[in-house]
Amino acid sequence: MAVEARIRELGSRHSALEDAIHEEMTRPAADDVRLKELKRQKLKLKEEMETLRARLH
């Protein structure tokens, strides 16, 4: 089903953002603006995945 494939794709992107956030946070001089943007993107993906999952049920 196309919706399930989209959820998997978003999950992959969500995981990649999680890794990028972790990497940025472990840098000696973390960029707060970049961290904020990465977290915003991650939250947006999570919300989209939840919306799609709700449509499946």
PDB file of N, CA, C and O in Angstrom:
ATOM      1  N   MET A   1       0.843  -1.183   0.000  1.00  0.00           N
ATOM      2  CA  MET A   1       0.000   0.000   0.000  1.00  0.00           C
ATOM      3  C   MET A   1       0.885   1.243   0.000  1.00  0.00           C
ATOM      4  O   MET A   1       1.917   1.272   0.671  1.00  0.00           O
ATOM      5  N   ALA A   2       0.490   2.255  -0.740  1.00  0.00           N
ATOM      6  CA  ALA A   2       1.291   3.467  -0.895  1.00  0.00           C
ATOM      7  C   ALA A   2       1.466   4.219   0.420  1.00  0.00           C
ATOM      8  O   ALA A   2       2.525   4.793   0.674  1.00  0.00           O
ATOM      9  N   VAL A   3       0.431   4.219   1.255  1.00  0.00           N
ATOM     10  CA  VAL A   3       0.512   4.945   2.525  1.00  0.00           C
ATOM     11  C   VAL A   3       1.566   4.307   3.428  1.00  0.00           C
ATOM     12  O   VAL A   3       2.343   5.005   4.079  1.00  0.00           O
ATOM     13  N   GLU A   4       1.582   2.979   3.460  1.00  0.00           N
ATOM     14  CA  GLU A   4       2.566   2.281   4.289  1.00  0.00           C
ATOM     15  C   GLU A   4       3.987   2.554   3.807  1.00  0.00           C
ATOM     16  O   GLU A   4       4.898   2.706   4.621  1.00  0.00           O
ATOM     17  N   ALA A   5       4.183   2.616   2.502  1.00  0.00           N
ATOM     18  CA  ALA A   5       5.494   2.930   1.941  1.00  0.00           C
ATOM     19  C   ALA A   5       5.907   4.347   2.324  1.00  0.00           C
ATOM     20  O   ALA A   5       7.069   4.596   2.647  1.00  0.00           O
ATOM     21  N   ARG A   6       4.964   5.257   2.285  1.00  0.00           N
ATOM     22  CA  ARG A   6       5.245   6.650   2.670  1.00  0.00           C
ATOM     23  C   ARG A   6       5.630   6.729   4.144  1.00  0.00           C
ATOM     24  O   ARG A   6       6.542   7.470   4.509  1.00  0.00           O
ATOM     25  N   ILE A   7       4.945   5.976   4.983  1.00  0.00           N
ATOM     26  CA  ILE A   7       5.269   5.959   6.412  1.00  0.00           C
ATOM     27  C   ILE A   7       6.692   5.428   6.632  1.00  0.00           C
ATOM     28  O   ILE A   7       7.445   5.967   7.443  1.00  0.00           O
ATOM     29  N   ARG A   8       7.048   4.372   5.905  1.00  0.00           N
ATOM     30  CA  ARG A   8       8.412   3.826   6.014  1.00  0.00           C
ATOM     31  C   ARG A   8       9.446   4.858   5.562  1.00  0.00           C
ATOM     32  O   ARG A   8      10.485   5.023   6.201  1.00  0.00           O
ATOM     33  N   GLU A   9       9.157   5.547   4.463  1.00  0.00           N
ATOM     34  CA  GLU A   9      10.074   6.579   3.960  1.00  0.00           C
ATOM     35  C   GLU A   9      10.247   7.689   4.997  1.00  0.00           C
ATOM     36  O   GLU A   9      11.367   8.121   5.271  1.00  0.00           O
ATOM     37  N   LEU A  10       9.143   8.142   5.565  1.00  0.00           N
ATOM     38  CA  LEU A  10       9.204   9.188   6.584  1.00  0.00           C
ATOM     39  C   LEU A  10       9.956   8.701   7.818  1.00  0.00           C
ATOM     40  O   LEU A  10      10.699   9.461   8.439  1.00  0.00           O
ATOM     41  N   GLY A  11       9.760   7.431   8.169  1.00  0.00           N
ATOM     42  CA  GLY A  11      10.481   6.851   9.307  1.00  0.00           C
ATOM     43  C   GLY A  11      11.984   6.850   9.079  1.00  0.00           C
ATOM     44  O   GLY A  11      12.758   7.102  10.002  1.00  0.00           O
ATOM     45  N   SER A  12      12.392   6.570   7.865  1.00  0.00           N
ATOM     46  CA  SER A  12      13.818   6.603   7.515  1.00  0.00           C
ATOM     47  C   SER A  12      14.378   8.010   7.659  1.00  0.00           C
ATOM     48  O   SER A  12      15.450   8.214   8.229  1.00  0.00           O
ATOM     49  N   ARG A  13      13.641   8.965   7.136  1.00  0.00           N
ATOM     50  CA  ARG A  13      14.081  10.361   7.236  1.00  0.00           C
ATOM     51  C   ARG A  13      14.105  10.819   8.689  1.00  0.00           C
ATOM     52  O   ARG A  13      14.995  11.568   9.092  1.00  0.00           O
ATOM     53  N   HIS A  14      13.130  10.370   9.477  1.00  0.00           N
ATOM     54  CA  HIS A  14      13.049  10.700  10.897  1.00  0.00           C
ATOM     55  C   HIS A  14      14.291  10.170  11.617  1.00  0.00           C
ATOM     56  O   HIS A  14      14.885  10.876  12.432  1.00  0.00           O
ATOM     57  N   SER A  15      14.683   8.933  11.318  1.00  0.00           N
ATOM     58  CA  SER A  15      15.874   8.336  11.931  1.00  0.00           C
ATOM     59  C   SER A  15      17.136   9.086  11.532  1.00  0.00           C
ATOM     60  O   SER A  15      18.023   9.296  12.359  1.00  0.00           O
ATOM     61  N   ALA A  16      17.219   9.488  10.275  1.00  0.00           N
ATOM     62  CA  ALA A  16      18.388  10.233   9.803  1.00  0.00           C
ATOM     63  C   ALA A  16      18.490  11.578  10.529  1.00  0.00           C
ATOM     64  O   ALA A  16      19.583  12.017  10.887  1.00  0.00           O
ATOM     65  N   LEU A  17      17.346  12.221  10.742  1.00  0.00           N
ATOM     66  CA  LEU A  17      17.354  13.489  11.477  1.00  0.00           C
ATOM     67  C   LEU A  17      17.760  13.263  12.927  1.00  0.00           C
ATOM     68  O   LEU A  17      18.477  14.078  13.507  1.00  0.00           O
ATOM     69  N   GLU A  18      17.311  12.175  13.504  1.00  0.00           N
ATOM     70  CA  GLU A  18      17.691  11.843  14.881  1.00  0.00           C
ATOM     71  C   GLU A  18      19.210  11.693  14.978  1.00  0.00           C
ATOM     72  O   GLU A  18      19.832  12.185  15.919  1.00  0.00           O
ATOM     73  N   ASP A  19      19.795  11.013  14.001  1.00  0.00           N
ATOM     74  CA  ASP A  19      21.255  10.856  13.966  1.00  0.00           C
ATOM     75  C   ASP A  19      21.948  12.201  13.815  1.00  0.00           C
ATOM     76  O   ASP A  19      22.949  12.461  14.482  1.00  0.00           O
ATOM     77  N   ALA A  20      21.426  13.056  12.944  1.00  0.00           N
ATOM     78  CA  ALA A  20      22.018  14.379  12.725  1.00  0.00           C
ATOM     79  C   ALA A  20      21.931  15.224  13.992  1.00  0.00           C
ATOM     80  O   ALA A  20      22.867  15.955  14.316  1.00  0.00           O
ATOM     81  N   ILE A  21      20.821  15.128  14.705  1.00  0.00           N
ATOM     82  CA  ILE A  21      20.659  15.868  15.962  1.00  0.00           C
ATOM     83  C   ILE A  21      21.689  15.383  16.983  1.00  0.00           C
ATOM     84  O   ILE A  21      22.348  16.183  17.646  1.00  0.00           O
ATOM     85  N   HIS A  22      21.814  14.077  17.096  1.00  0.00           N
ATOM     86  CA  HIS A  22      22.784  13.512  18.045  1.00  0.00           C
ATOM     87  C   HIS A  22      24.200  13.969  17.692  1.00  0.00           C
ATOM     88  O   HIS A  22      24.976  14.362  18.564  1.00  0.00           O
ATOM     89  N   GLU A  23      24.521  13.911  16.400  1.00  0.00           N
ATOM     90  CA  GLU A  23      25.854  14.321  15.948  1.00  0.00           C
ATOM     91  C   GLU A  23      26.106  15.798  16.272  1.00  0.00           C
ATOM     92  O   GLU A  23      27.180  16.158  16.755  1.00  0.00           O
ATOM     93  N   GLU A  24      25.124  16.635  16.007  1.00  0.00           N
ATOM     94  CA  GLU A  24      25.273  18.074  16.270  1.00  0.00           C
ATOM     95  C   GLU A  24      25.434  18.334  17.768  1.00  0.00           C
ATOM     96  O   GLU A  24      26.222  19.187  18.175  1.00  0.00           O
ATOM     97  N   MET A  25      24.682  17.594  18.583  1.00  0.00           N
ATOM     98  CA  MET A  25      24.739  17.816  20.032  1.00  0.00           C
ATOM     99  C   MET A  25      26.076  17.389  20.639  1.00  0.00           C
ATOM    100  O   MET A  25      26.474  17.906  21.683  1.00  0.00           O
ATOM    101  N   THR A  26      26.763  16.458  19.999  1.00  0.00           N
ATOM    102  CA  THR A  26      28.035  15.991  20.530  1.00  0.00           C
ATOM    103  C   THR A  26      29.217  16.821  20.046  1.00  0.00           C
ATOM    104  O   THR A  26      30.346  16.619  20.495  1.00  0.00           O
ATOM    105  N   ARG A  27      28.962  17.749  19.138  1.00  0.00           N
ATOM    106  CA  ARG A  27      30.032  18.638  18.689  1.00  0.00           C
ATOM    107  C   ARG A  27      30.409  19.584  19.815  1.00  0.00           C
ATOM    108  O   ARG A  27      29.552  19.968  20.610  1.00  0.00           O
ATOM    109  N   PRO A  28      31.679  19.965  19.896  1.00  0.00           N
ATOM    110  CA  PRO A  28      32.100  20.897  20.962  1.00  0.00           C
ATOM    111  C   PRO A  28      31.355  22.233  20.927  1.00  0.00           C
ATOM    112  O   PRO A  28      31.041  22.795  21.976  1.00  0.00           O
ATOM    113  N   ALA A  29      31.076  22.733  19.745  1.00  0.00           N
ATOM    114  CA  ALA A  29      30.376  24.021  19.622  1.00  0.00           C
ATOM    115  C   ALA A  29      29.109  23.795  18.794  1.00  0.00           C
ATOM    116  O   ALA A  29      29.032  24.189  17.631  1.00  0.00           O
ATOM    117  N   ALA A  30      28.126  23.157  19.413  1.00  0.00           N
ATOM    118  CA  ALA A  30      26.885  22.845  18.704  1.00  0.00           C
ATOM    119  C   ALA A  30      26.200  24.123  18.235  1.00  0.00           C
ATOM    120  O   ALA A  30      26.168  25.126  18.948  1.00  0.00           O
ATOM    121  N   ASP A  31      25.665  24.069  17.049  1.00  0.00           N
ATOM    122  CA  ASP A  31      24.953  25.203  16.454  1.00  0.00           C
ATOM    123  C   ASP A  31      23.483  25.130  16.880  1.00  0.00           C
ATOM    124  O   ASP A  31      22.725  24.283  16.406  1.00  0.00           O
ATOM    125  N   ASP A  32      23.102  26.033  17.779  1.00  0.00           N
ATOM    126  CA  ASP A  32      21.742  26.014  18.316  1.00  0.00           C
ATOM    127  C   ASP A  32      20.682  26.225  17.246  1.00  0.00           C
ATOM    128  O   ASP A  32      19.605  25.633  17.315  1.00  0.00           O
ATOM    129  N   VAL A  33      20.973  27.051  16.271  1.00  0.00           N
ATOM    130  CA  VAL A  33      20.014  27.313  15.199  1.00  0.00           C
ATOM    131  C   VAL A  33      19.812  26.051  14.362  1.00  0.00           C
ATOM    132  O   VAL A  33      18.684  25.697  14.019  1.00  0.00           O
ATOM    133  N   ARG A  34      20.900  25.387  14.042  1.00  0.00           N
ATOM    134  CA  ARG A  34      20.813  24.126  13.277  1.00  0.00           C
ATOM    135  C   ARG A  34      20.055  23.065  14.079  1.00  0.00           C
ATOM    136  O   ARG A  34      19.211  22.355  13.532  1.00  0.00           O
ATOM    137  N   LEU A  35      20.357  22.959  15.372  1.00  0.00           N
ATOM    138  CA  LEU A  35      19.657  21.988  16.213  1.00  0.00           C
ATOM    139  C   LEU A  35      18.156  22.259  16.232  1.00  0.00           C
ATOM    140  O   LEU A  35      17.348  21.337  16.120  1.00  0.00           O
ATOM    141  N   LYS A  36      17.797  23.505  16.371  1.00  0.00           N
ATOM    142  CA  LYS A  36      16.377  23.875  16.404  1.00  0.00           C
ATOM    143  C   LYS A  36      15.690  23.483  15.096  1.00  0.00           C
ATOM    144  O   LYS A  36      14.579  22.954  15.108  1.00  0.00           O
ATOM    145  N   GLU A  37      16.350  23.742  13.978  1.00  0.00           N
ATOM    146  CA  GLU A  37      15.784  23.417  12.664  1.00  0.00           C
ATOM    147  C   GLU A  37      15.658  21.906  12.478  1.00  0.00           C
ATOM    148  O   GLU A  37      14.642  21.424  11.977  1.00  0.00           O
ATOM    149  N   LEU A  38      16.678  21.165  12.878  1.00  0.00           N
ATOM    150  CA  LEU A  38      16.622  19.704  12.765  1.00  0.00           C
ATOM    151  C   LEU A  38      15.486  19.139  13.610  1.00  0.00           C
ATOM    152  O   LEU A  38      14.757  18.251  13.166  1.00  0.00           O
ATOM    153  N   LYS A  39      15.338  19.648  14.816  1.00  0.00           N
ATOM    154  CA  LYS A  39      14.271  19.175  15.705  1.00  0.00           C
ATOM    155  C   LYS A  39      12.898  19.535  15.147  1.00  0.00           C
ATOM    156  O   LYS A  39      11.950  18.760  15.277  1.00  0.00           O
ATOM    157  N   ARG A  40      12.789  20.708  14.528  1.00  0.00           N
ATOM    158  CA  ARG A  40      11.517  21.116  13.921  1.00  0.00           C
ATOM    159  C   ARG A  40      11.152  20.169  12.776  1.00  0.00           C
ATOM    160  O   ARG A  40      10.006  19.734  12.656  1.00  0.00           O
ATOM    161  N   GLN A  41      12.138  19.859  11.942  1.00  0.00           N
ATOM    162  CA  GLN A  41      11.903  18.936  10.833  1.00  0.00           C
ATOM    163  C   GLN A  41      11.509  17.553  11.334  1.00  0.00           C
ATOM    164  O   GLN A  41      10.612  16.916  10.782  1.00  0.00           O
ATOM    165  N   LYS A  42      12.187  17.094  12.386  1.00  0.00           N
ATOM    166  CA  LYS A  42      11.889  15.778  12.951  1.00  0.00           C
ATOM    167  C   LYS A  42      10.458  15.729  13.483  1.00  0.00           C
ATOM    168  O   LYS A  42       9.742  14.751  13.265  1.00  0.00           O
ATOM    169  N   LEU A  43      10.049  16.776  14.175  1.00  0.00           N
ATOM    170  CA  LEU A  43       8.689  16.835  14.709  1.00  0.00           C
ATOM    171  C   LEU A  43       7.655  16.853  13.581  1.00  0.00           C
ATOM    172  O   LEU A  43       6.614  16.204  13.674  1.00  0.00           O
ATOM    173  N   LYS A  44       7.947  17.594  12.528  1.00  0.00           N
ATOM    174  CA  LYS A  44       7.031  17.658  11.384  1.00  0.00           C
ATOM    175  C   LYS A  44       6.850  16.268  10.763  1.00  0.00           C
ATOM    176  O   LYS A  44       5.734  15.877  10.422  1.00  0.00           O
ATOM    177  N   LEU A  45       7.948  15.531  10.619  1.00  0.00           N
ATOM    178  CA  LEU A  45       7.866  14.169  10.070  1.00  0.00           C
ATOM    179  C   LEU A  45       7.058  13.266  10.992  1.00  0.00           C
ATOM    180  O   LEU A  45       6.237  12.474  10.531  1.00  0.00           O
ATOM    181  N   LYS A  46       7.292  13.388  12.290  1.00  0.00           N
ATOM    182  CA  LYS A  46       6.556  12.558  13.251  1.00  0.00           C
ATOM    183  C   LYS A  46       5.055  12.823  13.150  1.00  0.00           C
ATOM    184  O   LYS A  46       4.249  11.893  13.148  1.00  0.00           O
ATOM    185  N   GLU A  47       4.695  14.091  13.066  1.00  0.00           N
ATOM    186  CA  GLU A  47       3.280  14.449  12.959  1.00  0.00           C
ATOM    187  C   GLU A  47       2.671  13.895  11.672  1.00  0.00           C
ATOM    188  O   GLU A  47       1.541  13.408  11.670  1.00  0.00           O
ATOM    189  N   GLU A  48       3.429  13.973  10.582  1.00  0.00           N
ATOM    190  CA  GLU A  48       2.927  13.449   9.307  1.00  0.00           C
ATOM    191  C   GLU A  48       2.752  11.931   9.382  1.00  0.00           C
ATOM    192  O   GLU A  48       1.767  11.394   8.874  1.00  0.00           O
ATOM    193  N   MET A  49       3.701  11.243  10.013  1.00  0.00           N
ATOM    194  CA  MET A  49       3.576   9.794  10.158  1.00  0.00           C
ATOM    195  C   MET A  49       2.350   9.435  11.000  1.00  0.00           C
ATOM    196  O   MET A  49       1.622   8.500  10.668  1.00  0.00           O
ATOM    197  N   GLU A  50       2.123  10.166  12.074  1.00  0.00           N
ATOM    198  CA  GLU A  50       0.963   9.895  12.926  1.00  0.00           C
ATOM    199  C   GLU A  50      -0.344  10.123  12.171  1.00  0.00           C
ATOM    200  O   GLU A  50      -1.298   9.363  12.338  1.00  0.00           O
ATOM    201  N   THR A  51      -0.391  11.151  11.353  1.00  0.00           N
ATOM    202  CA  THR A  51      -1.580  11.431  10.547  1.00  0.00           C
ATOM    203  C   THR A  51      -1.843  10.286   9.572  1.00  0.00           C
ATOM    204  O   THR A  51      -2.980   9.836   9.426  1.00  0.00           O
ATOM    205  N   LEU A  52      -0.798   9.821   8.912  1.00  0.00           N
ATOM    206  CA  LEU A  52      -0.947   8.720   7.956  1.00  0.00           C
ATOM    207  C   LEU A  52      -1.367   7.428   8.651  1.00  0.00           C
ATOM    208  O   LEU A  52      -2.208   6.687   8.143  1.00  0.00           O
ATOM    209  N   ARG A  53      -0.777   7.163   9.816  1.00  0.00           N
ATOM    210  CA  ARG A  53      -1.135   5.949  10.564  1.00  0.00           C
ATOM    211  C   ARG A  53      -2.613   5.998  10.974  1.00  0.00           C
ATOM    212  O   ARG A  53      -3.300   4.977  10.938  1.00  0.00           O
ATOM    213  N   ALA A  54      -3.094   7.163  11.358  1.00  0.00           N
ATOM    214  CA  ALA A  54      -4.489   7.314  11.761  1.00  0.00           C
ATOM    215  C   ALA A  54      -5.415   7.026  10.575  1.00  0.00           C
ATOM    216  O   ALA A  54      -6.505   6.483  10.757  1.00  0.00           O
ATOM    217  N   ARG A  55      -4.987   7.385   9.374  1.00  0.00           N
ATOM    218  CA  ARG A  55      -5.797   7.132   8.184  1.00  0.00           C
ATOM    219  C   ARG A  55      -5.890   5.647   7.861  1.00  0.00           C
ATOM    220  O   ARG A  55      -6.848   5.204   7.228  1.00  0.00           O
ATOM    221  N   LEU A  56      -4.892   4.874   8.299  1.00  0.00           N
ATOM    222  CA  LEU A  56      -4.891   3.435   8.033  1.00  0.00           C
ATOM    223  C   LEU A  56      -5.895   2.693   8.898  1.00  0.00           C
ATOM    224  O   LEU A  56      -6.357   1.610   8.537  1.00  0.00           O
ATOM    225  N   HIS A  57      -6.233   3.280  10.045  1.00  0.00           N
ATOM    226  CA  HIS A  57      -7.115   2.583  10.994  1.00  0.00           C
ATOM    227  C   HIS A  57      -8.521   3.124  10.975  1.00  0.00           C
ATOM    228  O   HIS A  57      -9.378   2.642  11.716  1.00  0.00           O
TER     229      HIS A  57
END
